[in-house]
């Protein structure tokens, strides 16, 4: 799961929103988990902003918030 979180983090920082969506969707499909559950797990893994600049952390959190909004 940490590799998924790291891939999501990098894609979010670089602004690849579609890639972020595909990372979560593919993991959810392969491991037969709910999309929102996987997204929540990644969100929890990326809660600590240590090691990120404010701008990078903001990009990650905004991406997660946008994706959470899509699931409603």
C-alpha positions in Angstrom: 0.0 0.0 0.0 2.9 2.3 0.6 4.0 2.1 -3.0 0.4 3.1 -4.0 0.6 6.1 -1.7 4.0 7.1 -3.0 2.8 6.8 -6.7 -0.3 8.8 -5.8 1.8 11.5 -4.0 4.1 11.9 -7.0 1.3 12.1 -9.5 -0.6 14.6 -7.4 2.4 16.9 -7.0 3.0 16.8 -10.7 -0.6 17.6 -11.4 -1.6 14.3 -13.1 -5.1 14.1 -11.8 -6.2 11.3 -14.2 -3.2 9.2 -13.2 -4.1 9.6 -9.5 -7.6 8.4 -10.3 -6.3 5.4 -12.2 -3.9 4.4 -9.4 -6.7 4.3 -6.9 -9.2 2.6 -9.3 -6.6 -0.1 -10.3 -5.7 -0.9 -6.8 -9.4 -1.1 -5.8 -10.1 -3.4 -8.7 -7.1 -5.8 -8.2 -7.6 -6.2 -4.5 -11.4 -6.0 -4.7 -11.8 -3.1 -2.3 -14.1 -0.2 -2.4 -12.7 2.9 -4.3 -13.5 5.2 -1.4 -11.8 2.8 1.1 -8.6 2.8 -0.9 -8.7 6.6 -1.3 -9.2 7.0 2.4 -6.3 4.7 3.2 -4.0 6.7 0.9 -5.3 9.9 2.6 -4.4 8.6 6.0 -0.9 7.5 4.8 -0.3 11.0 3.5 -1.6 12.9 6.6 1.8 13.9 7.9 3.2 16.8 6.0 6.7 16.4 7.2 9.1 16.3 4.2 6.8 18.3 1.8 6.7 21.9 1.0 3.4 23.6 1.8 2.6 23.9 -2.0 3.2 20.2 -2.6 1.2 19.1 0.4 -1.6 21.4 -0.6 -1.7 19.8 -4.1 -1.9 16.3 -2.6 -4.7 17.2 -0.2 -6.7 19.1 -2.9 -6.4 16.1 -5.2 -7.8 13.8 -2.5 -10.6 16.3 -1.7 -11.6 16.5 -5.4 -11.6 12.7 -5.7 -13.7 12.3 -2.5 -16.2 14.7 -4.0 -16.5 12.7 -7.2 -17.5 9.6 -5.2 -20.7 11.2 -3.8 
